[in-house]
């Protein structure tokens, strides 16, 4: 089972597809295929050598962190409050 911080992407194929789409759009030379075609996608760091491309990629990573935080938010308050 995925931790609360990973739940957004570990449990949702559509969330993973959206992240892949955003990375591919931000980093044209990445072109990460769907997960059934490549279980552990990667791309060369040279793809991030252009400053604008690197910024778009980092914006995408920031979006993914925000998505994970939003998915974790209900779990965080339950963990913080503890059982009643």
N, C-alpha and C positions, 0 to 999 in steps of 0.2 A: 504494500500500500504506500502511496506517495505521502510525503509530509505535507502539512498544510501550505507551506510556502511553494511547493511544487505542484499542488493539486490542479491549478488552472491549466497547466500544459500537460501534466502527466495523465490526466483523466479525460482530456478533451481533444479529440482528433481535430475538430474545427479550430480550436485555439492554436494547435501546433501548425495547422495549414496556414492560418492567418499570419503567424510569426514567420513562417517560411516565405510566404508571399511578400511580406514587408521587407525581409532581408533581401530577397531577390530584386525587389523594386529599388531598394536603397543602394544595393551593391550589384550592379548589372553583371559583372564578371563572376559573381558567386554562383548564380543559377543552381540553387539547391533543388534536387528532384524530390518528388513526393516520397514519403517515408517507406512505402513498400518497394521502392526502387533503390533505396540506400538507407539502411537503418541508422548509420552514424554519419550524418552529412558533415562535410567540411569544405573549406575553400582556402586558397592561399592568402596570407596576410598582405601580399602585394596588391590585392584587390582594394585595400584600404589606403593605398599610398596617396591618392588624390584627397586633398583636404575636404572638399565638398562631399565626396563619397563617404569619407570617414565620419563626417558630421551626420549624414543621413543614417549611417549604420548605428552610430551611438544613440541617435534619437530613437531608432527602432529598439535598441536594447533597453533604453529608458522606458519605452512603452511597455515592453515585456515585464520589467520590474514592477511597474505600476499595476499591470494586470495581476501579477502574482500577489502583490500587497492587497489589492481589492478582494481577491479570493480568500486571503488569509484573515482579513478583518473580522468576520464573524467568529472565527476560531480563536482569535487573539483575545477578544473580550470574554469569551467563555472560559478560556484558560486563566485569564487574569482574575476573574471573579471567583473561579473555583466552584465546587458543588455547594448547593444551598441546603 
